[in-house]
Structures are given as C-alpha cells and as structure tokens.
Amino acid sequence: MDRLFSMTVFVKAVELGSFSAAADALQMSPQLVGKNVRMLEQHLGVRLLNRTTRSQHLTEIGATFYDRARNILAEMEMAEGLAAQTTNCSQRKTADQCLRDIWYSRTDAQNCRIHAVIS
C-alpha cells in the first residue's frame, strides 16, 4: 500500500464529501477510493469514516487524522515545488546557493510590490 496515495485519496474523499466525487476528481473508480480508505484504516487500526450508502462522517480520530494528513500533503507539495525550483538553478551552484537565490528573488518581488504601493 502506498500510504501517501491513500492519504491523498482519504483527504479528497473528506473534502468532496463522497467516494464518488473523490473518484471523479482523482480519475479512478469509487470502488478503488473505498479500497484505499479501507487499506489506510486497516494499516492504522482505526476507523476514520463512518459510512452508509447515503453519507459519510468523520470519526473523532478521523477528524484528527484528516487535519494532519492535509498538512502533510501540503508540506509535500511545497517541498516538491521547492525541489523543482532548485533543479532550475545552475549545476555549479550548491543547494544552499540555489535556495538563497530563490528566497531573495521572492523577497525582491515582494519589496517591489510594496514599493509600488507606497509610491
């Protein structure tokens, strides 16, 4: 089981309110969404969602897990974006130099916007 993928599926199902909507958004079958959520629940040893044929509701631990999983996925996305930016840096630069360049370019852009507002 790919836990990161299962977390993504779980978070999407919670955000969209159903396995069907999550399946559409993730371009997979509702059955596969259900299977990923079940595998995640089995791995954790807890029930994350109470499901009926018409609705789904987070359990108490499911709500806590959802908040943490959402943060983890957001951090992962930010890390991937940062890695993508550093691969655009010159091969001769160290990772620290690339990260510094990215930070300064963002800071310079923010300063320009602030200066334009003040002027």
Secondary structure, DSSP 8 states (H G I E B T S, - for coil): --HHHHHHHHHHHHHHSSHHHHHHHHTS-HHHHHHHHHHHHHHHTS--EEE-SS-EEE-HHHHHHHHHHHHHHHHHHHHHHHHHHHHTS-TTS-HHHHHHHHHHHHHHHHHHHHHHHH-
